[in-house]
Amino acid sequence: MKGILLMLLVLGLMVINPVVGQKDTVIIKTSAQCDMCKKKIEDALRFEKGVSLATLEVKSATVKVVYNTAKTNPDKIRIAISTLGYDADSVPANKESYEKLHSCCKKPPHNE
């Protein structure tokens, strides 16, 4: 009896797993400038549906995002970053949000 229950459990997990989605990782180039940017982006992405981890490296201005492919995709993540006021790969920062950023978070004048 235990063997049958175990087999049913394993088969059930095999059927459910594709529905749940798989984890994937994307690295996105941002216009982040400082640790304040890092905190803002990482904190906001933690609340994005499907994102399980976001880590921004300030020196390279890149954010590594681990996400569930059934719940989100890289384009949605880029838009979420843009909405915060930061460039995200080829997606430009939302202008209104960018203007509200602290001065240390804005791009140097030659990069705008």
Sequence and secondary structure as in RCSB ss.txt:
>XXXX:A:sequence
MKGILLMLLVLGLMVINPVVGQKDTVIIKTSAQCDMCKKKIEDALRFEKGVSLATLEVKSATVKVVYNTAKTNPD
KIRIAISTLGYDADSVPANKESYEKLHSCCKKPPHNE
>XXXX:A:secstr
 HHHHHHHHHHHHHHHHHHH  EEEEEEEB   SHHHHHHHHHHHHTSTTEEEEEEETTTTEEEEEEETTT  HH
HHHHHHHHTT  BTTB   HHHHHHS GGGS  GGG 
